[in-house]
Amino acid sequence: MQKVNSTLLTEFILTVIPYPIRLGMFLLFIYILTQLVNLLILITVWADPQLHARPMYIFLGVLSIIDMGISSIIVPHLTMNFTIGIKPIPFGGCLDQLYFYHFLGSSQCFLYTLIAYDRYLAICQPLHYPVLMTAKLSTLLVAGAWVAGSIHGAFQAILTFRLPYCGPNQVNYFLCDTPAVLRLACADTTVNKLVTFVEIGVVFASCFSLILLSYIKIIQAILRIRTADGRCQAFSTCGAQVTQVTVYYVPCAFIYLRPETNTLLDGAAALFLTAITLFLNPLIYPLWNQEVKLALKRMIRGPGTKSEV
């Protein structure tokens, strides 16, 4: 579509990052594995009565749903662009992609905070944990994370698409995201960029601060454990969760919290966040969790299998 000052855009073209077609096939392979592994975790948590009513595994199940959702709104379209050629995305489709990307991404951010708080209660207040963190409360907290994420996604979508877009229509990125789309607006975007930076910064900083505070308290509690085995087990569990948080927050900070953007570097970071991080999430903690592995064995062997100690 050519630039026409009197006509608003009806579609966008997402230009693929100039990487070889093999990357597209690799992303498709990672996407399929991500869906299968997360689906396996969901089925395991739901089917095992020892897991699906416990707050920690409610959070992990929801995290699997979010991982599957984020990868599904980006990777299939990106893979098609890599393999069969670039296809335009309708204006409404671009808006939907931006909304759901921020909705699910911020929900994931809030969920990591809830997981850190859950671990804080479990390790620092073990005697009161069953009272403080019930299945009902964890469900309400998850619902709150979904609502907060939806509000954030709607705010980003409205803020971005309230501006006129009259051309050109080539988004120099592989998905409809706020910084890339704003470059095409036919209006001053200074206020939009500032508000976007502040709003995402507040979400990022508040969640990260709460997670950091939780793990500082957790480390202090672990250091007071007298047995070496107890300390190693606690550090192993928390280390896996800290790794999850790190591989999520570092790319996010790189993309959204820098005053100047570099499309190629941002694209590489976003690809890592979209494909690799979502693939690593279930491998870093859930599938290494002893209770999840035992639940998998029980599910494979059948309902009559006795629990292992």
SVG drawing of the C-alpha trace seen along z (x, -y; Angstrom):
<svg xmlns="http://www.w3.org/2000/svg" viewBox="-12 -16 37 66">
<polyline fill="none" stroke="black" stroke-width="0.4" points="0.0,0.0 1.4,-3.4 1.3,-6.4 -1.9,-8.3 -2.5,-11.3 -6.2,-11.3 -6.7,-7.5 -6.4,-5.7 -4.6,-2.3 -6.7,0.8 -3.8,3.3 -0.2,3.5 2.8,5.6 5.0,7.1 8.5,7.2 10.4,10.3 13.8,9.9 16.4,10.7 17.3,14.2 17.3,17.4 14.3,19.6 15.8,22.2 15.0,19.9 11.3,20.0 11.4,23.8 13.3,23.8 10.7,21.4 7.9,23.7 9.7,26.7 10.1,24.8 6.5,23.7 5.2,27.2 7.4,28.5 6.2,25.5 2.6,26.4 3.1,30.1 5.1,29.7 2.8,27.1 -0.2,29.2 1.4,32.2 1.9,30.0 -1.7,28.9 -3.1,32.4 -0.8,33.6 -1.8,30.9 -5.5,31.2 -5.6,35.0 -3.6,35.5 -5.8,34.8 -2.6,34.2 -1.7,31.2 -4.7,29.4 -6.0,28.1 -2.6,26.7 -1.9,23.0 1.6,23.5 0.4,25.9 -2.6,23.7 -0.1,20.9 2.0,23.2 -1.0,24.4 -2.0,20.9 1.5,20.1 1.4,22.9 -1.8,21.5 -0.2,18.1 2.9,19.5 0.7,21.4 -1.3,18.2 1.6,15.8 3.4,18.2 0.2,18.9 -0.6,15.2 2.9,14.6 4.8,17.7 2.3,19.2 2.0,15.9 5.7,15.3 6.5,18.8 4.1,18.3 6.0,15.0 9.3,16.9 8.1,19.8 5.4,18.8 6.0,15.1 5.0,11.9 1.2,11.6 -0.5,8.3 -2.3,8.3 -5.6,6.4 -5.8,3.2 -8.1,5.0 -5.8,8.1 -2.9,5.9 -4.8,4.3 -5.9,7.7 -2.3,9.0 -1.0,6.0 -3.7,6.3 -3.3,10.0 0.5,9.7 0.4,7.1 -2.5,8.7 -0.9,12.1 2.6,10.7 1.6,8.5 -0.5,11.3 2.7,13.5 4.5,10.7 1.8,10.5 1.8,14.3 5.6,14.5 4.9,12.1 2.2,14.4 4.6,17.4 7.3,15.5 4.8,14.5 3.5,18.1 7.1,19.3 7.7,16.6 4.7,17.8 5.7,21.5 9.3,21.1 9.1,18.1 5.7,19.0 5.3,22.7 3.0,23.3 0.6,20.6 0.9,21.3 -2.2,23.6 -4.3,20.8 -2.7,17.9 -2.6,19.4 -5.7,21.5 -6.9,22.8 -9.7,20.3 -7.4,17.4 -5.0,18.5 -7.8,18.7 -8.9,15.1 -5.3,13.9 -5.0,15.5 -8.3,13.8 -6.9,10.5 -3.8,11.1 -6.0,11.7 -8.0,8.6 -4.9,6.4 -3.3,7.8 -6.5,7.1 -6.5,3.5 -2.9,3.1 -3.4,4.7 -6.5,2.5 -4.6,-0.6 -1.7,0.1 -4.1,0.9 -6.2,-2.2 -3.2,-4.4 -1.5,-3.1 -4.5,-2.9 -6.3,-6.1 -3.7,-7.8 -4.3,-8.1 -2.3,-5.8 -2.3,-7.0 0.9,-5.4 3.4,-3.8 2.1,-0.5 5.3,1.5 5.9,2.3 9.7,2.9 9.1,5.7 7.8,9.2 4.7,8.4 2.4,5.5 4.0,4.0 3.6,0.5 7.1,-1.0 7.1,0.4 3.5,-0.6 3.9,-4.1 6.6,-4.9 3.9,-4.8 1.5,-7.2 0.6,-10.3 0.7,-12.5 3.0,-13.5 3.8,-10.4 5.8,-12.1 3.1,-11.9 2.3,-8.3 5.9,-7.2 6.3,-8.9 3.0,-7.4 3.9,-3.9 7.4,-4.1 6.0,-5.2 3.1,-2.7 5.2,0.3 7.9,-0.9 5.5,-1.1 4.2,2.5 7.8,3.8 9.3,2.1 6.5,2.9 6.4,6.6 10.2,6.9 10.5,5.1 7.9,7.4 9.7,10.5 13.1,9.2 11.7,8.5 10.2,11.9 13.4,13.7 15.5,11.6 13.2,12.8 13.3,16.4 17.2,16.4 17.3,15.1 15.0,17.9 16.9,20.5 20.2,19.4 18.6,20.1 17.8,23.7 20.2,25.9 20.4,29.0 22.5,28.9 19.9,31.0 17.1,28.6 19.1,25.6 20.1,27.3 16.5,28.4 15.2,24.8 17.9,23.2 17.3,25.6 13.6,24.8 14.1,21.0 17.0,21.1 14.8,22.5 12.1,19.9 14.7,17.1 16.0,18.4 12.5,18.3 12.1,14.7 15.5,13.7 14.9,15.1 11.6,13.2 12.6,9.8 15.9,9.2 14.5,9.2 11.5,7.2 13.7,4.5 15.9,4.5 12.9,3.9 10.7,1.5 12.8,-0.4 15.5,-1.9 15.1,-5.5 16.5,-4.6 15.4,-1.5 17.3,0.6 14.8,2.6 17.2,5.5 18.3,5.9 14.8,5.4 13.6,8.1 16.3,10.5 15.3,9.9 11.6,10.3 12.2,13.5 14.1,14.9 11.2,13.8 8.5,15.2 10.1,18.5 13.0,19.5 11.8,18.1 8.3,19.7 9.9,23.0 12.3,22.9 9.6,22.0 8.1,25.5 11.6,27.1 13.2,24.9 10.9,25.6 7.7,27.7 9.3,30.7 12.2,30.7 9.8,30.5 9.8,33.8 6.0,33.7 5.3,33.1 7.6,35.9 5.9,38.3 2.4,37.2 3.6,37.9 4.6,41.4 1.3,42.0 -0.6,40.8 1.4,43.0 1.2,46.1 -2.5,45.7 -4.8,44.7 -3.9,47.8 -0.2,46.7 0.9,46.1 2.6,42.8 6.3,42.8 7.9,41.3"/>
</svg>
